[in-house]
Amino acid sequence: MFKQFIHSLQGDEVYMLLSLFIFLAFFIGATIAMLRMKKSHLEYMSDIPLNQENVESN
């Protein structure tokens, strides 16, 4: 069944499926990277904007 689907694809459909696979691969990779990060690193990164000493006030 999958082979029949692949053989019936035309030019535009190939690009559509390729972009879908790239999209999914990127977000699956980003999710895996986020889940593997240490909690201490995440806390450090979230506190960076609050710990700036030279904040410009308008």
PyMOL commands that set and color helices and strands:
alter all, ss='L'
color gray80, all
select helices_A, chain A and resi 2-7+11-36+39-51
alter helices_A, ss='H'
color red, helices_A
deselect
rebuild
show_as cartoon
